[in-house]
Amino acid sequence: MTCSTWEKVSAKMSFDKSAYPAGNNTIHCKGEIEVTHGDLDSPKTPVELTVQAGELAVNARKEKPDEIGAMTFTAFAAPTEILTMDPPLPDAIHPLVLEALERAGYSVVDVRRKKTADVPVLRGELKNFWFSVYTWAMPLFYFGGTIEYRLIVQKPDKTILWEKTFSAIGNSVLSSNEAIRQAMTTLLNKIIAEVQTEEFKSAVRGR
């Protein structure tokens, strides 16, 4: 079942008891999961370099590409339903990372379906992306989770020239969409700052 962020439920601060049939703690939700961001930083001096980018959001998690969290029940946060999203998470994350690179001043060449010359390629992996809906304090709800993301610059022979793992946390009493938005904003701003460093720029140049 595709679960929602509980936007309508949490906004009304009400709870539909029919979602909990006797002997069954299944939570039925409505709506859509959205992966967005808030304000991104703009560097004073854009990088003005070209970078070749492969897949920027490979799903390196144990979860399936469309799974992004869980509904939980009781103070022990026992999961009752898995939250899923459409399109799959990698499809939603890739353009956001691309936007962060462009915000930093990079001209990005998409080489996902092309053979690359002997120049470094930037790739990214989703190592963790999980947001839970905590319902034990009903009628109040709490939404929170973590994103862990790895960015890699490597040669066509897979030799790694540079790599860094970023993490970000998002929390909200409004919706899981807002918690995701907070975490993505933090994550993307960390990426914008890091890709301006001399170490990263040297790796992109193949040095």
JOZI-V924190 format. One record per residue. N is the residue number from 1. RES is the residue in one letter. SS is DSSP state (alpha for helix, beta for strand, coil for the rest). OMEGA is omega in whole degrees, -180 to 180 (999 if undefined). NEAR is the number of other C-alpha atoms within 10 Angstrom. Layout:
n = {N/N}
res = {RES/RES}
ss = {SS/SS}
omega = {OMEGA/OMEGA}
near = {NEAR/NEAR}
//
This chain:
n = {1/2/3/4/5/6/7/8/9/10/11/12/13/14/15/16/17/18/19/20/21/22/23/24/25/26/27/28/29/30/31/32/33/34/35/36/37/38/39/40/41/42/43/44/45/46/47/48/49/50/51/52/53/54/55/56/57/58/59/60/61/62/63/64/65/66/67/68/69/70/71/72/73/74/75/76/77/78/79/80/81/82/83/84/85/86/87/88/89/90/91/92/93/94/95/96/97/98/99/100/101/102/103/104/105/106/107/108/109/110/111/112/113/114/115/116/117/118/119/120/121/122/123/124/125/126/127/128/129/130/131/132/133/134/135/136/137/138/139/140/141/142/143/144/145/146/147/148/149/150/151/152/153/154/155/156/157/158/159/160/161/162/163/164/165/166/167/168/169/170/171/172/173/174/175/176/177/178/179/180/181/182/183/184/185/186/187/188/189/190/191/192/193/194/195/196/197/198/199/200/201/202/203/204/205/206/207}
res = {M/T/C/S/T/W/E/K/V/S/A/K/M/S/F/D/K/S/A/Y/P/A/G/N/N/T/I/H/C/K/G/E/I/E/V/T/H/G/D/L/D/S/P/K/T/P/V/E/L/T/V/Q/A/G/E/L/A/V/N/A/R/K/E/K/P/D/E/I/G/A/M/T/F/T/A/F/A/A/P/T/E/I/L/T/M/D/P/P/L/P/D/A/I/H/P/L/V/L/E/A/L/E/R/A/G/Y/S/V/V/D/V/R/R/K/K/T/A/D/V/P/V/L/R/G/E/L/K/N/F/W/F/S/V/Y/T/W/A/M/P/L/F/Y/F/G/G/T/I/E/Y/R/L/I/V/Q/K/P/D/K/T/I/L/W/E/K/T/F/S/A/I/G/N/S/V/L/S/S/N/E/A/I/R/Q/A/M/T/T/L/L/N/K/I/I/A/E/V/Q/T/E/E/F/K/S/A/V/R/G/R}
ss = {coil/coil/coil/coil/coil/coil/alpha/alpha/alpha/alpha/alpha/alpha/coil/coil/coil/coil/alpha/alpha/alpha/coil/coil/coil/coil/coil/coil/coil/coil/coil/coil/coil/coil/coil/coil/coil/coil/coil/coil/coil/coil/coil/coil/coil/coil/coil/coil/coil/coil/coil/beta/beta/beta/beta/beta/coil/coil/coil/coil/beta/beta/coil/coil/coil/coil/coil/coil/coil/beta/beta/beta/beta/beta/beta/beta/coil/coil/coil/coil/beta/beta/beta/beta/beta/beta/beta/coil/coil/coil/coil/alpha/alpha/alpha/alpha/alpha/alpha/alpha/alpha/alpha/alpha/alpha/alpha/alpha/alpha/alpha/alpha/coil/beta/beta/beta/beta/beta/coil/coil/coil/coil/coil/coil/coil/coil/coil/coil/beta/beta/beta/beta/beta/beta/beta/beta/beta/beta/beta/beta/beta/beta/coil/coil/coil/coil/coil/coil/coil/beta/beta/beta/beta/beta/beta/beta/beta/beta/beta/beta/beta/beta/coil/coil/coil/coil/coil/beta/beta/beta/beta/beta/beta/beta/beta/beta/beta/beta/beta/beta/coil/coil/coil/alpha/alpha/alpha/alpha/alpha/alpha/alpha/alpha/alpha/alpha/alpha/alpha/alpha/alpha/alpha/alpha/alpha/alpha/alpha/coil/coil/coil/alpha/alpha/alpha/alpha/alpha/alpha/alpha/alpha/coil/coil}
omega = {175/-177/-178/176/-175/180/-176/-178/-176/180/-180/-176/178/-177/-179/-178/179/178/179/177/-179/178/-178/-178/178/178/177/-176/-177/175/-175/172/179/176/-178/177/176/-177/177/180/175/-179/179/179/180/-175/-179/175/175/178/175/-175/172/176/-177/-179/176/-179/-179/-179/175/-179/176/-176/-177/-179/-175/-180/-176/165/180/-178/-177/-179/178/177/177/-178/178/179/175/175/177/180/177/11/178/-175/-180/180/179/-176/-175/-179/178/176/176/179/179/178/179/177/179/176/-179/167/-172/177/-179/-180/-177/-177/-178/171/-176/174/-177/177/-178/178/178/178/-180/-180/171/-179/177/174/-174/-180/-177/174/-177/-172/-172/-180/-179/16/176/180/179/-177/180/179/-174/172/173/-170/-179/178/-173/169/-178/176/177/178/177/175/-178/178/-178/174/177/178/-179/176/-180/-179/175/180/180/171/-179/-176/174/175/180/177/178/180/178/-177/-180/178/178/-178/-177/178/174/178/179/179/-175/-177/174/-178/180/179/180/-179/177/179/179/178/180/-179/999}
near = {10/17/21/22/26/23/19/14/19/19/13/11/13/13/14/9/9/9/13/13/10/8/6/9/14/15/19/17/19/13/12/16/22/18/18/16/19/14/10/18/16/15/13/7/9/13/18/11/14/15/22/20/20/21/18/24/23/20/22/16/15/9/14/12/19/18/21/21/24/20/25/21/20/12/10/9/15/13/18/15/21/17/22/22/20/14/12/15/22/19/17/16/19/17/13/19/21/18/16/23/21/20/19/25/20/20/17/17/14/15/15/14/8/8/8/15/10/10/14/26/28/25/19/25/21/22/19/19/22/18/25/24/25/23/18/16/11/14/12/17/21/19/23/23/21/19/20/18/22/20/20/20/25/20/19/14/8/10/10/15/19/18/16/13/14/17/18/19/21/21/21/18/16/19/24/29/24/23/23/30/21/21/25/26/21/22/22/26/20/17/20/22/15/16/19/18/11/10/14/19/18/12/21/23/13/16/10}
//
